[in-house]
Amino acid sequence: MTQFRAILDLLRFTLGILSSFAVLSAGFIVFVLEGSNPDFITFLFNNGVLEWPGLVFGLFATMLLTWGNQAINDFFDVETDIANQRLDRPLARGDLSRNFVKILTFLIYLTAVLIISGLVLIYKVTIALLIFTIIFVIIGVGYNFGVKQLGFIGNVWVSIGYVAPLFMGFFLLNPQKGMTITACLIILNTTLFMSVGREVAKDIQDVQGDKKQHLNSLAVKYGTKMASIVATICFAIAIVSSLVAGTFIYKNLVFWFFDAVFASILVLTSYTIFVEKSQGGKKARKYTRWSLWVALGAFFFGIFFLPS
């Protein structure tokens, strides 16, 4: 049971669930904005891009890709995590071996690619989905082969991985209307800037270990105050972007409720990293994980209450 728990910690299990929900939500948002009946059951059973088996396997592949990226990141970050005393990381605390994680990561990526290949062959899904999957893997692997050394560019690179499931969901349903495409871009923009701010804030916690490993994060290169400012600017852009979505697209109280919670979490995160610095970076991980769920909830549940 201890090793099973360690594997769940390694994969960040809930992030995989979040990624699958993001794909499903993005597809449903396009489905409704393109003029279809805003009925989630109809979307799943009749008008979705895949039949039920394909849909289930597609969502599972998305989870696998997310889990693979988390595992490979821990594999390469083990020395930094040990230096930062990251006892929430199973490799750093010695619960799993690097060899086991290497094999597990390879099997996860391989399974995801095989599943997507099967969807392309059996359900005649566009081969672009397979190409997109391979790009997703490259994002995860490439970050650990030099991109993380590029500081802020590395933060943006990782954040693209957070946005990728949404993009996949939008792409699969091929939006045509101008308003739908605009909505997709606003949602992607909100998620991207929130994620970049999250990555910068997380680096504040890891600053001491990153210095020892000669990583050029903003917190290492310019100090935690500058990193806090950059993270706050990213959060502010994400909040403004979500306000644009609420004002011009969603226009309902359900969306505004979730959006108010989303904005409040990001404001709290900014305050925390300014006041508590390294300890604030630790809290920022938790707060911004909540904000990902809340933002997705705003975009998904708000779509049921669009004004007629």
Short mmCIF file of the C-alpha atoms (twelve columns), coordinates in Angstrom:
data_MODEL
# 
_entry.id   MODEL 
# 
loop_
_atom_site.group_PDB 
_atom_site.id 
_atom_site.type_symbol 
_atom_site.label_atom_id 
_atom_site.label_alt_id 
_atom_site.label_comp_id 
_atom_site.label_asym_id 
_atom_site.label_seq_id 
_atom_site.Cartn_x 
_atom_site.Cartn_y 
_atom_site.Cartn_z 
_atom_site.pdbx_PDB_model_num 
ATOM 1   C CA . MET A 1   0.000   0.000  0.000   1 
ATOM 2   C CA . THR A 2   2.888   2.359  0.782   1 
ATOM 3   C CA . GLN A 3   4.382   1.881  -2.686  1 
ATOM 4   C CA . PHE A 4   0.975   2.289  -4.321  1 
ATOM 5   C CA . ARG A 5   0.538   5.581  -2.467  1 
ATOM 6   C CA . ALA A 6   4.021   6.618  -3.582  1 
ATOM 7   C CA . ILE A 7   3.073   5.949  -7.216  1 
ATOM 8   C CA . LEU A 8   -0.053  8.100  -6.859  1 
ATOM 9   C CA . ASP A 9   2.099   10.878 -5.379  1 
ATOM 10  C CA . LEU A 10  4.589   10.521 -8.231  1 
ATOM 11  C CA . LEU A 11  1.907   10.786 -10.916 1 
ATOM 12  C CA . ARG A 12  -0.061  13.560 -9.169  1 
ATOM 13  C CA . PHE A 13  -3.157  11.452 -9.701  1 
ATOM 14  C CA . THR A 14  -5.711  14.269 -9.459  1 
ATOM 15  C CA . LEU A 15  -3.924  16.279 -12.164 1 
ATOM 16  C CA . GLY A 16  -4.610  13.422 -14.570 1 
ATOM 17  C CA . ILE A 17  -8.301  13.555 -13.663 1 
ATOM 18  C CA . LEU A 18  -8.221  17.327 -14.157 1 
ATOM 19  C CA . SER A 19  -6.681  16.919 -17.620 1 
ATOM 20  C CA . SER A 20  -9.387  14.495 -18.735 1 
ATOM 21  C CA . PHE A 21  -12.085 16.786 -17.387 1 
ATOM 22  C CA . ALA A 22  -10.435 19.632 -19.315 1 
ATOM 23  C CA . VAL A 23  -10.652 17.709 -22.604 1 
ATOM 24  C CA . LEU A 24  -14.284 16.788 -21.974 1 
ATOM 25  C CA . SER A 25  -15.191 20.322 -20.892 1 
ATOM 26  C CA . ALA A 26  -13.465 21.946 -23.859 1 
ATOM 27  C CA . GLY A 27  -15.302 19.673 -26.278 1 
ATOM 28  C CA . PHE A 28  -18.632 20.383 -24.619 1 
ATOM 29  C CA . ILE A 29  -18.018 24.150 -24.665 1 
ATOM 30  C CA . VAL A 30  -17.484 24.018 -28.433 1 
ATOM 31  C CA . PHE A 31  -20.487 21.703 -28.799 1 
ATOM 32  C CA . VAL A 32  -22.798 24.240 -27.119 1 
ATOM 33  C CA . LEU A 33  -21.353 27.442 -28.606 1 
ATOM 34  C CA . GLU A 34  -21.639 25.992 -32.105 1 
ATOM 35  C CA . GLY A 35  -25.408 25.893 -31.581 1 
ATOM 36  C CA . SER A 36  -26.077 22.345 -30.383 1 
ATOM 37  C CA . ASN A 37  -28.472 21.425 -27.599 1 
ATOM 38  C CA . PRO A 38  -26.722 22.242 -24.268 1 
ATOM 39  C CA . ASP A 39  -27.323 18.744 -22.933 1 
ATOM 40  C CA . PHE A 40  -24.231 16.954 -21.654 1 
ATOM 41  C CA . ILE A 41  -25.843 13.516 -22.024 1 
ATOM 42  C CA . THR A 42  -26.612 14.244 -25.678 1 
ATOM 43  C CA . PHE A 43  -23.009 15.304 -26.168 1 
ATOM 44  C CA . LEU A 44  -21.669 12.089 -24.651 1 
ATOM 45  C CA . PHE A 45  -23.989 9.599  -26.307 1 
ATOM 46  C CA . ASN A 46  -24.917 11.005 -29.697 1 
ATOM 47  C CA . ASN A 47  -22.983 14.010 -30.896 1 
ATOM 48  C CA . GLY A 48  -19.571 13.624 -29.301 1 
ATOM 49  C CA . VAL A 49  -16.533 13.287 -31.510 1 
ATOM 50  C CA . LEU A 50  -16.145 9.626  -30.492 1 
ATOM 51  C CA . GLU A 51  -18.410 6.763  -29.568 1 
ATOM 52  C CA . TRP A 52  -18.380 5.686  -25.917 1 
ATOM 53  C CA . PRO A 53  -15.425 3.234  -26.001 1 
ATOM 54  C CA . GLY A 54  -13.311 5.685  -27.958 1 
ATOM 55  C CA . LEU A 55  -14.252 8.526  -25.641 1 
ATOM 56  C CA . VAL A 56  -13.280 6.542  -22.550 1 
ATOM 57  C CA . PHE A 57  -9.956  5.450  -24.038 1 
ATOM 58  C CA . GLY A 58  -9.249  8.976  -25.260 1 
ATOM 59  C CA . LEU A 59  -9.764  10.439 -21.809 1 
ATOM 60  C CA . PHE A 60  -7.624  7.710  -20.268 1 
ATOM 61  C CA . ALA A 61  -4.837  8.499  -22.743 1 
ATOM 62  C CA . THR A 62  -4.992  12.135 -21.653 1 
ATOM 63  C CA . MET A 63  -4.586  11.071 -18.034 1 
ATOM 64  C CA . LEU A 64  -1.619  8.896  -18.974 1 
ATOM 65  C CA . LEU A 65  0.112   11.751 -20.798 1 
ATOM 66  C CA . THR A 66  -0.285  14.026 -17.783 1 
ATOM 67  C CA . TRP A 67  0.928   11.341 -15.395 1 
ATOM 68  C CA . GLY A 68  3.904   10.594 -17.634 1 
ATOM 69  C CA . ASN A 69  4.947   14.246 -17.650 1 
ATOM 70  C CA . GLN A 70  4.758   14.399 -13.850 1 
ATOM 71  C CA . ALA A 71  6.793   11.213 -13.439 1 
ATOM 72  C CA . ILE A 72  9.560   12.208 -15.831 1 
ATOM 73  C CA . ASN A 73  9.807   15.608 -14.164 1 
ATOM 74  C CA . ASP A 74  10.390  13.968 -10.774 1 
ATOM 75  C CA . PHE A 75  12.904  11.560 -12.334 1 
ATOM 76  C CA . PHE A 76  15.125  14.408 -13.500 1 
ATOM 77  C CA . ASP A 77  14.441  16.676 -10.509 1 
ATOM 78  C CA . VAL A 78  15.319  14.199 -7.765  1 
ATOM 79  C CA . GLU A 79  18.569  15.956 -6.721  1 
ATOM 80  C CA . THR A 80  16.848  19.338 -6.618  1 
ATOM 81  C CA . ASP A 81  13.918  17.900 -4.670  1 
ATOM 82  C CA . ILE A 82  16.310  16.359 -2.142  1 
ATOM 83  C CA . ALA A 83  18.107  19.695 -1.781  1 
ATOM 84  C CA . ASN A 84  14.757  21.423 -1.252  1 
ATOM 85  C CA . GLN A 85  13.669  18.731 1.238   1 
ATOM 86  C CA . ARG A 86  10.597  17.993 -0.880  1 
ATOM 87  C CA . LEU A 87  9.220   15.124 1.182   1 
ATOM 88  C CA . ASP A 88  6.037   15.221 -0.899  1 
ATOM 89  C CA . ARG A 89  8.077   13.709 -3.745  1 
ATOM 90  C CA . PRO A 90  8.393   9.889  -3.468  1 
ATOM 91  C CA . LEU A 91  11.776  9.789  -5.213  1 
ATOM 92  C CA . ALA A 92  13.213  12.427 -2.896  1 
ATOM 93  C CA . ARG A 93  12.039  10.568 0.196   1 
ATOM 94  C CA . GLY A 94  13.293  7.216  -1.137  1 
ATOM 95  C CA . ASP A 95  9.962   5.420  -1.560  1 
ATOM 96  C CA . LEU A 96  10.630  4.625  -5.236  1 
ATOM 97  C CA . SER A 97  13.809  3.929  -7.190  1 
ATOM 98  C CA . ARG A 98  14.854  5.968  -10.226 1 
ATOM 99  C CA . ASN A 99  15.029  2.816  -12.337 1 
ATOM 100 C CA . PHE A 100 11.432  1.925  -11.449 1 
ATOM 101 C CA . VAL A 101 10.250  5.443  -12.308 1 
ATOM 102 C CA . LYS A 102 12.149  5.376  -15.614 1 
ATOM 103 C CA . ILE A 103 10.481  2.119  -16.663 1 
ATOM 104 C CA . LEU A 104 7.058   3.267  -15.429 1 
ATOM 105 C CA . THR A 105 7.307   6.542  -17.348 1 
ATOM 106 C CA . PHE A 106 8.266   4.746  -20.568 1 
ATOM 107 C CA . LEU A 107 5.326   2.341  -20.214 1 
ATOM 108 C CA . ILE A 108 2.906   5.201  -19.503 1 
ATOM 109 C CA . TYR A 109 3.976   7.170  -22.581 1 
ATOM 110 C CA . LEU A 110 3.970   4.034  -24.760 1 
ATOM 111 C CA . THR A 111 0.463   3.065  -23.629 1 
ATOM 112 C CA . ALA A 112 -0.863  6.576  -24.320 1 
ATOM 113 C CA . VAL A 113 0.603   6.631  -27.838 1 
ATOM 114 C CA . LEU A 114 -0.748  3.130  -28.586 1 
ATOM 115 C CA . ILE A 115 -4.241  4.113  -27.382 1 
ATOM 116 C CA . ILE A 116 -4.307  7.235  -29.550 1 
ATOM 117 C CA . SER A 117 -2.976  5.229  -32.507 1 
ATOM 118 C CA . GLY A 118 -5.833  2.771  -31.979 1 
ATOM 119 C CA . LEU A 119 -8.375  5.598  -31.967 1 
ATOM 120 C CA . VAL A 120 -6.970  6.881  -35.256 1 
ATOM 121 C CA . LEU A 121 -7.178  3.420  -36.852 1 
ATOM 122 C CA . ILE A 122 -10.462 2.150  -35.365 1 
ATOM 123 C CA . TYR A 123 -12.552 5.306  -34.967 1 
ATOM 124 C CA . LYS A 124 -11.038 7.184  -37.907 1 
ATOM 125 C CA . VAL A 125 -10.021 10.088 -35.693 1 
ATOM 126 C CA . THR A 126 -7.770  12.562 -37.491 1 
ATOM 127 C CA . ILE A 127 -4.107  11.596 -37.438 1 
ATOM 128 C CA . ALA A 128 -3.422  15.121 -36.204 1 
ATOM 129 C CA . LEU A 129 -4.489  13.835 -32.776 1 
ATOM 130 C CA . LEU A 130 -1.610  11.346 -32.814 1 
ATOM 131 C CA . ILE A 131 0.784   14.106 -33.852 1 
ATOM 132 C CA . PHE A 132 -0.568  16.262 -31.038 1 
ATOM 133 C CA . THR A 133 -0.008  13.394 -28.588 1 
ATOM 134 C CA . ILE A 134 3.609   13.035 -29.667 1 
ATOM 135 C CA . ILE A 135 4.078   16.798 -29.254 1 
ATOM 136 C CA . PHE A 136 2.623   16.502 -25.741 1 
ATOM 137 C CA . VAL A 137 5.246   13.858 -24.933 1 
ATOM 138 C CA . ILE A 138 7.986   16.045 -26.422 1 
ATOM 139 C CA . ILE A 139 6.874   18.922 -24.182 1 
ATOM 140 C CA . GLY A 140 7.238   16.742 -21.099 1 
ATOM 141 C CA . VAL A 141 10.549  15.184 -22.108 1 
ATOM 142 C CA . GLY A 142 12.019  18.335 -23.653 1 
ATOM 143 C CA . TYR A 143 11.512  20.348 -20.486 1 
ATOM 144 C CA . ASN A 144 13.855  18.025 -18.638 1 
ATOM 145 C CA . PHE A 145 16.483  18.015 -21.394 1 
ATOM 146 C CA . GLY A 146 17.547  21.637 -21.152 1 
ATOM 147 C CA . VAL A 147 14.415  23.782 -21.312 1 
ATOM 148 C CA . LYS A 148 14.144  24.007 -17.514 1 
ATOM 149 C CA . GLN A 149 17.552  25.717 -17.550 1 
ATOM 150 C CA . LEU A 150 16.004  28.623 -19.469 1 
ATOM 151 C CA . GLY A 151 14.172  30.064 -16.464 1 
ATOM 152 C CA . PHE A 152 10.993  31.874 -17.460 1 
ATOM 153 C CA . ILE A 153 10.945  30.170 -20.859 1 
ATOM 154 C CA . GLY A 154 10.868  26.877 -18.982 1 
ATOM 155 C CA . ASN A 155 7.893   28.118 -16.952 1 
ATOM 156 C CA . VAL A 156 6.014   28.935 -20.160 1 
ATOM 157 C CA . TRP A 157 7.002   25.568 -21.670 1 
ATOM 158 C CA . VAL A 158 5.558   23.655 -18.711 1 
ATOM 159 C CA . SER A 159 2.423   25.802 -18.754 1 
ATOM 160 C CA . ILE A 160 1.739   24.818 -22.350 1 
ATOM 161 C CA . GLY A 161 1.364   21.296 -20.982 1 
ATOM 162 C CA . TYR A 162 -1.435  22.534 -18.705 1 
ATOM 163 C CA . VAL A 163 -3.198  24.173 -21.653 1 
ATOM 164 C CA . ALA A 164 -2.720  21.215 -24.020 1 
ATOM 165 C CA . PRO A 165 -5.744  19.151 -22.812 1 
ATOM 166 C CA . LEU A 166 -8.052  22.131 -23.374 1 
ATOM 167 C CA . PHE A 167 -6.582  22.680 -26.815 1 
ATOM 168 C CA . MET A 168 -7.094  18.995 -27.601 1 
ATOM 169 C CA . GLY A 169 -10.765 19.210 -26.616 1 
ATOM 170 C CA . PHE A 170 -11.306 22.332 -28.718 1 
ATOM 171 C CA . PHE A 171 -9.428  20.853 -31.661 1 
ATOM 172 C CA . LEU A 172 -11.382 17.590 -31.700 1 
ATOM 173 C CA . LEU A 173 -14.714 19.358 -32.213 1 
ATOM 174 C CA . ASN A 174 -13.298 21.765 -34.814 1 
ATOM 175 C CA . PRO A 175 -15.010 25.106 -33.936 1 
ATOM 176 C CA . GLN A 176 -16.242 27.135 -36.918 1 
ATOM 177 C CA . LYS A 177 -18.079 30.168 -35.532 1 
ATOM 178 C CA . GLY A 178 -16.136 33.315 -34.766 1 
ATOM 179 C CA . MET A 179 -17.584 33.584 -31.257 1 
ATOM 180 C CA . THR A 180 -16.662 29.972 -30.495 1 
ATOM 181 C CA . ILE A 181 -13.078 30.462 -31.646 1 
ATOM 182 C CA . THR A 182 -12.858 33.688 -29.627 1 
ATOM 183 C CA . ALA A 183 -14.173 31.911 -26.534 1 
ATOM 184 C CA . CYS A 184 -11.622 29.126 -26.999 1 
ATOM 185 C CA . LEU A 185 -8.780  31.636 -27.276 1 
ATOM 186 C CA . ILE A 186 -9.921  33.510 -24.157 1 
ATOM 187 C CA . ILE A 187 -10.152 30.284 -22.155 1 
ATOM 188 C CA . LEU A 188 -6.715  29.177 -23.366 1 
ATOM 189 C CA . ASN A 189 -5.274  32.599 -22.517 1 
ATOM 190 C CA . THR A 190 -6.763  32.521 -19.010 1 
ATOM 191 C CA . THR A 191 -5.409  29.050 -18.332 1 
ATOM 192 C CA . LEU A 192 -1.984  29.764 -19.817 1 
ATOM 193 C CA . PHE A 193 -1.287  32.903 -17.779 1 
ATOM 194 C CA . MET A 194 -2.637  31.347 -14.600 1 
ATOM 195 C CA . SER A 195 -0.343  28.355 -15.184 1 
ATOM 196 C CA . VAL A 196 2.714   30.511 -15.912 1 
ATOM 197 C CA . GLY A 197 2.076   32.430 -12.693 1 
ATOM 198 C CA . ARG A 198 1.735   29.122 -10.866 1 
ATOM 199 C CA . GLU A 199 5.082   27.845 -12.167 1 
ATOM 200 C CA . VAL A 200 6.891   31.068 -11.257 1 
ATOM 201 C CA . ALA A 201 5.332   31.024 -7.774  1 
ATOM 202 C CA . LYS A 202 6.346   27.375 -7.295  1 
ATOM 203 C CA . ASP A 203 9.966   28.301 -8.066  1 
ATOM 204 C CA . ILE A 204 9.942   30.646 -5.076  1 
ATOM 205 C CA . GLN A 205 9.625   27.639 -2.772  1 
ATOM 206 C CA . ASP A 206 12.445  25.812 -4.557  1 
ATOM 207 C CA . VAL A 207 14.903  28.714 -4.721  1 
ATOM 208 C CA . GLN A 208 17.551  27.255 -2.387  1 
ATOM 209 C CA . GLY A 209 17.706  23.880 -4.101  1 
ATOM 210 C CA . ASP A 210 17.587  25.516 -7.543  1 
ATOM 211 C CA . LYS A 211 20.637  27.613 -6.621  1 
ATOM 212 C CA . LYS A 212 22.570  24.470 -5.707  1 
ATOM 213 C CA . GLN A 213 21.587  22.883 -9.018  1 
ATOM 214 C CA . HIS A 214 22.449  26.089 -10.943 1 
ATOM 215 C CA . LEU A 215 18.938  26.475 -12.358 1 
ATOM 216 C CA . ASN A 216 18.109  29.906 -13.738 1 
ATOM 217 C CA . SER A 217 14.606  30.399 -12.385 1 
ATOM 218 C CA . LEU A 218 13.368  33.965 -11.950 1 
ATOM 219 C CA . ALA A 219 13.589  33.550 -8.178  1 
ATOM 220 C CA . VAL A 220 17.246  32.493 -8.435  1 
ATOM 221 C CA . LYS A 221 18.322  35.020 -11.056 1 
ATOM 222 C CA . TYR A 222 16.407  38.110 -9.953  1 
ATOM 223 C CA . GLY A 223 15.238  37.304 -6.431  1 
ATOM 224 C CA . THR A 224 11.974  36.169 -4.893  1 
ATOM 225 C CA . LYS A 225 10.482  39.685 -4.971  1 
ATOM 226 C CA . MET A 226 10.831  39.961 -8.750  1 
ATOM 227 C CA . ALA A 227 9.465   36.429 -9.157  1 
ATOM 228 C CA . SER A 228 6.475   37.402 -7.007  1 
ATOM 229 C CA . ILE A 229 5.869   40.467 -9.185  1 
ATOM 230 C CA . VAL A 230 5.981   38.420 -12.404 1 
ATOM 231 C CA . ALA A 231 3.669   35.761 -10.947 1 
ATOM 232 C CA . THR A 232 1.229   38.455 -9.820  1 
ATOM 233 C CA . ILE A 233 1.218   40.074 -13.275 1 
ATOM 234 C CA . CYS A 234 0.422   36.688 -14.828 1 
ATOM 235 C CA . PHE A 235 -2.376  36.128 -12.312 1 
ATOM 236 C CA . ALA A 236 -3.755  39.615 -13.053 1 
ATOM 237 C CA . ILE A 237 -3.827  38.899 -16.796 1 
ATOM 238 C CA . ALA A 238 -5.609  35.596 -16.108 1 
ATOM 239 C CA . ILE A 239 -8.212  37.370 -13.964 1 
ATOM 240 C CA . VAL A 240 -8.811  40.073 -16.593 1 
ATOM 241 C CA . SER A 241 -9.095  37.409 -19.283 1 
ATOM 242 C CA . SER A 242 -11.702 35.533 -17.246 1 
ATOM 243 C CA . LEU A 243 -13.613 38.787 -16.745 1 
ATOM 244 C CA . VAL A 244 -13.674 39.257 -20.517 1 
ATOM 245 C CA . ALA A 245 -15.108 35.747 -20.882 1 
ATOM 246 C CA . GLY A 246 -17.815 36.512 -18.335 1 
ATOM 247 C CA . THR A 247 -18.701 39.902 -19.813 1 
ATOM 248 C CA . PHE A 248 -18.898 39.006 -23.488 1 
ATOM 249 C CA . ILE A 249 -19.604 35.255 -23.610 1 
ATOM 250 C CA . TYR A 250 -20.981 33.651 -20.454 1 
ATOM 251 C CA . LYS A 251 -23.024 36.519 -18.958 1 
ATOM 252 C CA . ASN A 252 -24.541 34.484 -16.112 1 
ATOM 253 C CA . LEU A 253 -24.322 34.311 -12.322 1 
ATOM 254 C CA . VAL A 254 -23.039 30.739 -12.239 1 
ATOM 255 C CA . PHE A 255 -19.936 31.744 -14.168 1 
ATOM 256 C CA . TRP A 256 -19.476 34.890 -12.065 1 
ATOM 257 C CA . PHE A 257 -19.664 32.873 -8.846  1 
ATOM 258 C CA . PHE A 258 -16.867 30.533 -9.939  1 
ATOM 259 C CA . ASP A 259 -14.901 33.429 -11.397 1 
ATOM 260 C CA . ALA A 260 -15.080 35.370 -8.130  1 
ATOM 261 C CA . VAL A 261 -13.649 32.354 -6.291  1 
ATOM 262 C CA . PHE A 262 -10.982 31.954 -8.992  1 
ATOM 263 C CA . ALA A 263 -9.910  35.591 -8.718  1 
ATOM 264 C CA . SER A 264 -9.931  35.461 -4.912  1 
ATOM 265 C CA . ILE A 265 -7.622  32.432 -4.884  1 
ATOM 266 C CA . LEU A 266 -5.139  34.141 -7.197  1 
ATOM 267 C CA . VAL A 267 -5.196  37.345 -5.134  1 
ATOM 268 C CA . LEU A 268 -4.590  35.269 -1.998  1 
ATOM 269 C CA . THR A 269 -1.726  33.472 -3.750  1 
ATOM 270 C CA . SER A 270 -0.101  36.773 -4.732  1 
ATOM 271 C CA . TYR A 271 -0.394  38.108 -1.192  1 
ATOM 272 C CA . THR A 272 1.067   34.895 0.224   1 
ATOM 273 C CA . ILE A 273 4.170   34.784 -1.987  1 
ATOM 274 C CA . PHE A 274 4.930   38.455 -1.292  1 
ATOM 275 C CA . VAL A 275 4.568   38.144 2.475   1 
ATOM 276 C CA . GLU A 276 5.798   34.611 3.177   1 
ATOM 277 C CA . LYS A 277 8.299   34.179 0.317   1 
ATOM 278 C CA . SER A 278 9.602   30.560 0.297   1 
ATOM 279 C CA . GLN A 279 6.842   29.272 2.571   1 
ATOM 280 C CA . GLY A 280 4.382   31.207 0.432   1 
ATOM 281 C CA . GLY A 281 5.658   29.348 -2.628  1 
ATOM 282 C CA . LYS A 282 4.699   26.100 -0.923  1 
ATOM 283 C CA . LYS A 283 1.187   27.371 -0.268  1 
ATOM 284 C CA . ALA A 284 0.993   28.691 -3.830  1 
ATOM 285 C CA . ARG A 285 1.240   25.134 -5.142  1 
ATOM 286 C CA . LYS A 286 -1.899  24.194 -3.245  1 
ATOM 287 C CA . TYR A 287 -3.824  27.403 -3.906  1 
ATOM 288 C CA . THR A 288 -3.166  27.430 -7.647  1 
ATOM 289 C CA . ARG A 289 -4.118  23.762 -7.946  1 
ATOM 290 C CA . TRP A 290 -7.491  24.762 -6.503  1 
ATOM 291 C CA . SER A 291 -7.690  27.653 -8.961  1 
ATOM 292 C CA . LEU A 292 -7.242  25.258 -11.900 1 
ATOM 293 C CA . TRP A 293 -10.279 23.269 -10.777 1 
ATOM 294 C CA . VAL A 294 -12.333 26.406 -10.103 1 
ATOM 295 C CA . ALA A 295 -11.477 27.988 -13.470 1 
ATOM 296 C CA . LEU A 296 -12.449 24.810 -15.271 1 
ATOM 297 C CA . GLY A 297 -15.663 24.716 -13.236 1 
ATOM 298 C CA . ALA A 298 -16.455 28.276 -14.316 1 
ATOM 299 C CA . PHE A 299 -15.984 27.525 -17.995 1 
ATOM 300 C CA . PHE A 300 -17.821 24.189 -17.844 1 
ATOM 301 C CA . PHE A 301 -20.801 24.857 -15.554 1 
ATOM 302 C CA . GLY A 302 -21.259 28.390 -16.859 1 
ATOM 303 C CA . ILE A 303 -21.957 27.030 -20.343 1 
ATOM 304 C CA . PHE A 304 -25.246 25.498 -19.102 1 
ATOM 305 C CA . PHE A 305 -26.620 28.951 -18.299 1 
ATOM 306 C CA . LEU A 306 -25.787 30.967 -21.395 1 
ATOM 307 C CA . PRO A 307 -28.363 33.697 -22.088 1 
ATOM 308 C CA . SER A 308 -30.732 32.785 -24.893 1 
# 
